[in-house]
Amino acid sequence: MAKAAKTAIKTKDQKAASDAKNWTKVIRALRSPKTGAYTFKESIVHKDKIKEHLAQ
């Protein structure tokens, strides 16, 4: 059996680890005007600014 992932992830800097929880990966589906195919754009956004980012 494999070890649990939570035991493998240990950070030396606890402040940086707690600050990382405030960021979110946002994936937007954008449709190409030429072909009509969808492309996906990924970005890392602070959790307080997600609505502003999606409104663009």
N, C-alpha and C positions, 0 to 999 in steps of 0.2 A: 504494500500500500504506500502511496505517496504521502509525504508530509503535508500538513495544512499550509496553505499559502500565507496565512497571517503570521506564521512563525518565521517565514523566510523574509518578510518585509519588516526590517527594523531600521529606523532612521536615527541618526545621531542628533539631528537638530529638530526637536519637537515643535518649535515655533514655526519652522518652515513646513513641517508636515501638517500642522493645523491650518496654516494659511493656504495651502494647496486645496483644501476642501472648499474654498470660496470660489473656485474657478470651474467652469462648465464647458464641455465640448459641444458646440452647436453645429449641426449638419443641416445645410439648406439645399433643397432640390431646386435647381434652376433649369428652365426649359429653353433650349436653343431656338431662336427665331427661324433659322434656316431649315434645320432638319426636324425639329419637334422632339428631338431626343432629350432626355433629362441628364444633367450633370450634377454632381454633388460637390458643394464647397464646404470645407470643414474649417472651423476657427475656434480658438479658445477665448472665452469671454468671461469677465467677472460676473458672478451671479446676480449682482444688482443692475447690470446693464444689458441683460438678455433681451428685454422687450424693446429697448432702443435699437439694438443690433438687428433684430428681426423686422423692425419697421422700415429699415433702409431699403 
